Amino acid sequence: MVLNRVGKALRIISDENKKKIALIIDGPTILPDFPFSKMKSLKKSLNQIGIVRTGKIITDTQISQKDSDLLRAQGFSEEIVGSDVDIHVSIRALEMMNNDGIDIVAIGTADKNLIPILSQIKNKKSLAVIIWDKDISPAIESVADIILTLDLLK
């Protein structure tokens, strides 16, 4: 019992040295081809560059209870919005950009309309873009510090 507490304390101390990541996923551009069962792989990939402190999937459609459970099991939550998902993604991203407890803002999107927001984030924080290989553009490459391609997740 005491060893379990010591292990948790050591993990907390070692986590303090890692970069803190906020993950925001633009559901309509990422989720149609992305099975929720790969969320564990996505989180594992992100944990190679830091530690995911918060994760939110923003979408305009209801997701199944099974998929919702998979998200929550990985520490993520979903936010269902009526319309204009990109506006909600932008707002959450700017909130994370201004959060002193976050070092890296990771955004899963293929929406080129978000490039001005991505540029603003890059000016203040490190920016990771999570995207399908087919959707990578020179504009995305120029603003991202890190590009994580979903095609390579196992």
N, C-alpha and C positions, 0 to 999 in steps of 0.2 A: 504494500500500500504506500509506504513512504517512498520507495523507488519509483513508483508510478508518478507521484507528485514531483519528485526530483527531475524525472525525465521530461515532464511537461514544462517545468521551470527552465530547464536547459534549452528546450525547443523554443520557448518564448524569447529567451536571451539571444539565441542564434538567429531567430527571425528578425530581430531588431536591426541586424546588419544588412539584411537583404532589402532590395528596392521594393517598395510597395506599389502594387498594380491595381488600378481600377479598370474593370472590363465592362464595356458597353457593346451590346450586339444589336445591330439594325436588322430586326427580324425579316422584313420583306426581301431584303437583298441577300441575306445569308442562309436563312432557314429552309427555303424550299428544297435545296439540295443537301442540307446538312442534317444527318440524323442526330437526335438528342443523345443517343447512346455514345457519341464521340465527345461529349462534354468533358468526360474524365480525361481523355487524351488531350483536349485543348487546354485544360487546367494544368496538366502535367507539363505540357510544352511551355506554358507561361511561367510555371514554377522554375524553369531552367534559367530564367532571366530575373526572377524576383519572386515575391509571394503575393498571390491574389488576395486582396483585402475585401473587395466588393465586386460583385458581378451582377449585371442586369441585362435581361433580354427584353427589348422593347419591340412590340409587335402590334398589329392592328387586327389580329384574329385570335380567337380563343385557341389555346393549345390543350391537348388531351391531359387527363389527370395523370396518366402514366408518364408523359413527357414532363409535366410539372413536377412530379415526384423525382424524376431523374435530375432535373435542374436543382431542386432543393437539396438532393443528396450530395451535390457538388458545391453547395454553398451559394448558389445563384438564385435569383428571383426573376419573375417575369412582371412586366408592366404592360397591360393591354390598353392601348389608346384608341380613340375614335378614328382619327385620321392624321395625316401629316406626321408620320413616324420620324422623318428626318428632323423635324423641328424638335421633337421630344428627345431624340438622340443628341442633337446639338445642345439643348439645355442641360442634360445630364453630363455631357462631356465638358461643358464650361464649368459646371459645378465641381467636377473632379479636378479640372485644371486649377481651380482656385482653392482646392483643399490642400492644406499644408501637410497632411498625413499621407499624401499620394505622390509618388515619384514618377510613375509611368502611367499614362492613360492609353489603354488598349481599346481600339474601336474596331469591331467587326462590321465592315460595310463595303459595298461596291458602288455606293451612290456618289457620283462625282460632284453632286451639289454640295457635299459636305467638305470639299477641299478647302474653302476659306476657313471653316471651323478648325480643320486639321492643322492648317498653317498657324492659326492663333495658338493652338495647344502646343505645337512644336516650339514656339517662341518662349514658352514658359516651362514646359515639362518635356520629358522624353515621350515620344509618340510611337506606339506600336500599332500597325494596321494588320488586321486579320482579314484575309481575303482569298477568294478563289484565284488560282493561277491565271485563268482566262480573263479575269477582271483587272489585273494589274496594268496600270497605265504609267506613262512617264510622269504625269502629275502626282500620282500616288507615290511613286518611287522617290520623287524629289522632296516630299514632305515627311515621309516616314523615316524614323530612326531605325525601326525594326519592322520587317515584313514577315508575317507568319502565314504561310499558304496552307489553306485547309486541305488541299489535295494530298499533302504529305502526312496528314494525321492518320494513324492506324486505328 
